[in-house]
């Protein structure tokens, strides 16, 4: 029986008005029974991709993590559905119900009967980022705009409105019309658990022979070697560049990358951040490195800034991007890199603040780390061994860099 012909499981509570309407209009009819949202609506969401990482990142101000470290499923499902319903209603109000209905029936469905949870989390990331921008008033909200006629590809959204800010050419704060174009990515990863394995990921680019040498070193020391996801970053950059046009002075092209669902937990996004910005061969800081992996030169002309971040369980539950500012004693869960050097320096020195006024973020310095290593240390002796091994492995990785 189609879901639209069944009673909405959450009843007539006004907190779920938009979800109930979508259910009754048949937007969930083709969703898999295993879909994250369907399981949440039916209060049977026990496990999902990246749950352990999200719990590890969580500040838990709402008590959704039990004392034993497990998730309070009932509380999570209730709050997730309430907040998703509100966010979808908001997006429908701003971008138009037909656009958001299509998004729900297709992108949020994440493959429908061939459901892929990674695709769902990418769609969920889009909702969170666009809803964050909805905290600020805009004059125009355009969903999946066509920014240039030569491409049939579209970014997620364009927002146009008045902001009091300054740019390089206009260093005094004044009201100006600003256009923001947004693309959101969230990679799919192998869903392997490494609870009891020592794991290592190089976070600079390695030569082909270098990868073999580093992998051999790891095998000799009983460490599972994991390839850095360099090609995913390249694909995200090239894809975003194909959707954006060349930005004008008051126009900003933003690429958001949700790097939550990876082997390392609270700092997983630092893998991507180092690969992008390290001063040895960062993809965005070294043109030769970018060329070596076929990054399109248009990336550096079209993308204004790249934001890399990781989610917490509460961030997903409330679908609220602001949770990436939550430090939990470990620092903010995001980094932003401005590609144009002059604009990056101007934003750092407060000679421009257009990026700050739009994103709420100041540019971060590059990160040159060679390695992410989880040695699973439990004793002081193991910690000493991990330290020594890390130094040796870092030295090898530097020698093996492209």
C-alpha positions in Angstrom: 0.0 0.0 0.0 1.3 3.5 -0.9 2.3 5.5 2.1 -0.1 8.3 1.1 -3.0 5.8 1.7 -1.7 5.1 5.2 -2.1 7.2 8.3 0.8 9.5 9.0 2.6 7.7 11.9 3.2 11.0 13.9 -0.4 12.0 13.9 -1.8 15.5 13.7 0.7 17.3 15.9 1.3 20.7 14.3 5.0 20.3 14.8 5.0 17.9 11.9 2.7 19.8 9.5 5.0 19.9 6.5 6.1 16.3 6.8 2.5 15.2 7.2 1.5 17.1 4.1 4.4 15.6 2.1 3.4 12.1 3.3 -0.3 12.6 2.3 0.7 14.1 -1.1 2.7 11.0 -1.9 6.2 12.5 -1.8 7.4 9.6 0.3 5.7 6.8 -1.7 8.8 5.7 -3.5 11.1 5.9 -0.5 12.8 2.7 0.7 11.5 1.3 4.0 15.1 1.5 5.1 15.3 5.2 4.4 16.7 7.3 7.4 13.6 9.6 7.3 11.1 6.8 7.1 12.7 5.0 10.0 12.8 8.3 12.0 9.1 8.9 11.3 8.3 5.4 12.4 10.6 5.6 15.5 12.8 2.7 14.5 16.0 4.5 13.7 18.6 2.5 15.6 21.7 2.7 13.4 22.9 4.7 10.4 26.0 5.8 8.6 28.5 7.8 10.7 26.5 7.5 14.0 29.6 6.8 16.0 31.4 9.8 14.5 28.5 12.1 15.2 28.2 10.9 18.8 32.0 11.5 19.3 31.6 15.0 18.0 28.6 15.8 20.2 28.4 18.3 23.0 25.1 16.7 24.1 23.5 19.7 25.6 20.1 17.9 25.0 20.8 14.6 26.5 20.4 12.4 23.4 23.5 10.3 24.2 23.0 7.8 27.0 25.5 7.2 29.7 26.8 4.1 27.9 27.5 6.2 24.8 24.6 4.9 22.8 22.0 7.2 21.2 18.6 7.9 22.7 16.8 6.8 19.6 13.3 8.0 20.6 14.4 11.5 21.5 16.5 11.8 18.4 13.7 10.6 16.1 11.2 13.0 17.7 13.5 16.1 17.5 14.8 15.2 14.0 11.3 15.0 12.5 10.1 18.2 14.2 13.1 20.2 13.0 13.3 18.7 9.5 9.6 19.5 9.0 10.2 23.1 10.0 13.3 23.5 7.8 11.5 22.0 4.7 8.6 24.3 5.3 10.9 27.3 5.5 12.7 26.3 2.3 9.4 25.8 0.5 8.3 29.3 1.6 11.5 30.9 0.3 12.3 28.8 -2.8 8.7 27.7 -3.7 6.8 24.6 -2.9 7.2 22.9 -6.4 11.0 23.2 -6.1 11.2 21.7 -2.7 8.6 19.0 -3.5 10.8 17.9 -6.3 13.8 18.0 -4.0 12.0 15.8 -1.5 10.7 13.3 -4.1 14.1 12.9 -5.7 17.3 14.1 -4.0 16.1 13.5 -0.4 14.8 10.1 -1.5 18.5 9.2 -2.1 18.0 6.5 -4.7 14.4 5.6 -3.7 14.2 1.8 -3.7 18.0 1.7 -4.3 18.5 3.8 -1.2 22.0 5.1 -0.5 22.4 6.7 2.9 25.4 8.7 1.8 23.2 10.5 -0.8 20.7 11.2 1.9 23.3 12.9 4.1 24.4 15.0 1.2 20.8 16.2 0.7 20.5 16.8 4.4 23.7 18.8 4.3 22.1 21.0 1.7 19.1 21.6 3.9 21.3 22.6 6.8 23.5 25.0 4.9 20.6 26.7 3.0 18.6 27.0 6.2 21.6 28.7 7.9 21.5 31.3 5.2 17.8 31.7 5.8 18.7 33.2 9.2 19.6 36.4 7.2 17.0 38.2 5.1 17.4 38.1 1.4 15.5 39.9 -1.4 15.7 36.9 -3.8 15.9 33.2 -3.2 16.6 31.1 -6.3 16.8 27.3 -6.1 19.2 25.6 -8.6 19.9 28.7 -10.7 21.5 28.6 -14.1 24.5 30.9 -13.7 25.8 30.6 -17.2 24.3 29.3 -20.4 27.3 27.1 -21.4 26.6 24.7 -18.6 23.5 22.6 -17.8 24.7 22.1 -14.3 23.3 24.2 -11.4 24.6 25.0 -7.9 22.2 24.5 -5.0 21.0 28.1 -4.6 21.5 31.8 -5.2 20.7 34.4 -2.6 20.6 38.1 -3.4 20.2 40.9 -0.8 21.5 44.1 0.8 24.5 43.9 3.1 26.5 46.5 4.9 30.1 45.5 4.2 33.4 46.4 2.6 35.4 44.9 -0.3 38.8 45.4 -1.6 37.6 48.0 -4.1 35.3 49.6 -1.6 37.2 49.6 1.7 34.6 51.6 3.6 31.6 49.9 4.9 28.4 50.7 2.9 25.2 49.0 1.9 25.6 47.0 -1.3 23.7 44.4 -3.2 25.5 41.0 -2.6 24.9 37.7 -4.5 25.8 34.4 -2.9 25.9 31.2 -4.9 26.1 28.0 -2.9 27.2 24.4 -3.7 27.2 21.6 -1.1 29.0 18.3 -1.2 29.1 15.3 1.2 31.3 12.4 0.1 30.4 8.8 0.4 33.0 6.6 2.1 33.4 2.8 2.6 31.5 2.1 5.8 34.3 0.2 7.6 34.8 0.2 11.3 38.3 0.3 12.7 37.5 0.1 16.4 40.4 -2.1 17.2 42.8 -1.4 14.3 45.6 1.1 14.3 45.0 3.3 11.3 46.9 6.0 9.4 46.0 8.4 6.6 48.6 10.6 4.9 47.4 14.2 4.6 49.7 15.5 1.9 49.9 14.3 -1.7 52.2 11.3 -2.3 53.9 10.1 -5.4 52.9 6.7 -6.8 56.1 5.1 -5.5 55.7 7.1 -2.2 52.3 5.5 -1.6 53.8 2.1 -1.9 56.7 2.9 0.5 54.3 4.4 3.1 51.9 1.5 2.8 54.8 -0.9 3.3 56.0 0.9 6.4 52.5 0.7 7.8 52.3 -3.0 7.1 55.6 -3.6 8.9 54.2 -1.8 11.9 50.8 -3.5 12.0 49.0 -0.3 10.9 46.1 -0.3 8.5 47.0 2.2 5.7 44.1 4.2 4.3 44.4 6.3 1.1 43.6 9.9 1.5 40.5 10.9 -0.5 42.3 13.2 -2.8 40.2 12.4 -5.9 37.0 13.2 -4.1 38.3 16.6 -3.3 39.3 17.1 -6.9 35.9 16.0 -8.2 34.1 18.4 -5.8 36.2 21.3 -6.8 35.8 20.6 -10.5 32.1 20.0 -10.2 31.6 23.3 -8.3 33.6 25.2 -10.9 31.5 23.8 -13.7 28.4 25.2 -12.0 29.6 28.6 -11.1 30.2 31.6 -13.3 33.1 34.1 -12.8 32.1 36.1 -9.6 31.9 39.9 -9.7 33.2 42.0 -6.8 29.9 41.7 -4.9 29.3 38.1 -5.8 30.6 35.1 -3.8 30.8 31.5 -4.9 30.9 29.1 -1.9 31.6 25.4 -1.9 30.7 23.6 1.4 32.1 20.2 2.0 30.7 18.1 4.8 33.6 15.7 5.7 31.9 14.1 8.7 31.6 10.4 7.8 35.2 9.3 7.9 37.5 7.0 9.9 38.6 9.7 12.4 35.9 11.1 14.5 35.9 14.6 16.0 38.7 15.9 13.7 37.9 14.0 10.5 37.6 17.3 8.5 41.3 18.0 9.1 42.1 15.3 6.5 40.5 17.3 3.8 41.7 20.6 5.2 45.4 19.5 5.2 45.1 18.0 1.7 43.7 21.3 0.4 45.9 23.8 2.2 49.2 22.3 3.4 52.2 24.3 2.4 54.1 21.3 0.9 51.7 20.4 -1.9 48.2 21.5 -0.9 45.7 21.3 -3.7 44.6 24.9 -3.2 48.0 26.3 -2.2 50.3 24.7 -4.8 49.4 25.0 -8.5 51.7 22.2 -9.5 50.0 19.8 -7.1 46.6 20.9 -8.4 47.8 20.3 -12.0 49.1 16.8 -11.0 45.7 15.6 -10.1 43.9 17.4 -12.9 42.2 20.1 -10.9 40.5 22.4 -13.5 42.3 25.8 -13.6 38.8 27.4 -13.6 38.5 26.3 -9.9 40.8 29.1 -8.9 38.9 31.7 -11.0 35.3 30.7 -10.1 35.3 29.5 -6.5 35.6 32.3 -3.9 35.9 30.1 -0.8 35.8 26.5 0.3 34.4 25.5 3.7 35.2 22.1 5.1 33.3 20.9 8.2 32.2 18.0 10.3 28.8 17.4 11.9 27.7 16.5 15.4 24.8 14.3 16.4 22.8 17.4 17.6 23.7 19.3 14.4 22.1 16.5 12.4 19.1 16.2 14.8 18.4 19.9 14.6 19.5 20.2 11.0 21.4 23.3 12.2 24.7 24.3 10.6 25.5 26.6 13.5 26.5 23.5 15.5 29.9 23.5 13.6 30.8 26.5 15.8 30.3 24.3 18.9 33.8 23.6 20.3 33.2 20.9 22.9 36.7 21.8 24.2 38.3 20.7 20.9 37.9 23.8 18.6 35.4 24.7 16.0 34.4 22.0 13.5 35.1 23.9 10.3 37.7 25.7 8.3 37.4 28.2 5.5 39.9 28.9 2.7 39.6 31.9 0.4 41.2 31.1 -2.9 42.1 34.5 -4.1 45.2 35.6 -2.3 44.5 39.3 -2.3 41.0 38.8 -0.9 42.3 36.3 1.6 44.8 38.8 3.0 42.2 41.6 2.9 39.8 39.6 4.9 42.5 38.6 7.4 43.5 42.3 7.9 39.9 43.7 7.9 40.4 45.5 4.7 37.4 43.5 3.4 34.7 41.8 5.4 32.3 40.6 2.7 33.1 36.9 3.4 32.8 37.4 7.1 29.4 39.2 6.7 28.1 36.4 4.5 29.5 33.2 6.1 30.2 34.3 9.7 33.7 32.9 9.2 37.1 34.4 9.2 39.8 32.8 7.0 41.9 30.1 8.7 45.6 29.6 8.2 46.8 26.6 6.2 47.4 23.4 7.9 50.5 21.4 7.2 50.2 18.0 8.9 51.6 15.0 7.2 49.5 12.3 8.9 46.4 11.4 10.8 47.3 8.4 13.1 45.0 6.5 15.5 47.3 4.1 17.4 44.5 3.0 19.8 46.9 3.8 22.7 45.7 2.6 26.1 48.9 2.7 28.1 51.7 5.2 28.6 54.1 2.8 26.8 51.7 2.7 23.8 51.5 6.4 23.7 55.3 6.7 23.6 55.4 4.1 20.8 52.7 6.0 18.9 54.6 9.3 19.2 57.9 7.8 17.9 56.1 6.0 15.1 54.3 9.1 14.1 57.5 11.0 13.8 59.1 8.3 11.7 56.1 8.0 9.5 55.9 11.8 9.0 59.5 11.9 8.0 58.8 9.2 5.4 55.7 10.9 4.1 57.6 14.1 3.5 60.2 12.2 1.5 57.4 10.6 -0.5 55.5 13.8 -1.3 55.0 14.6 -5.0 
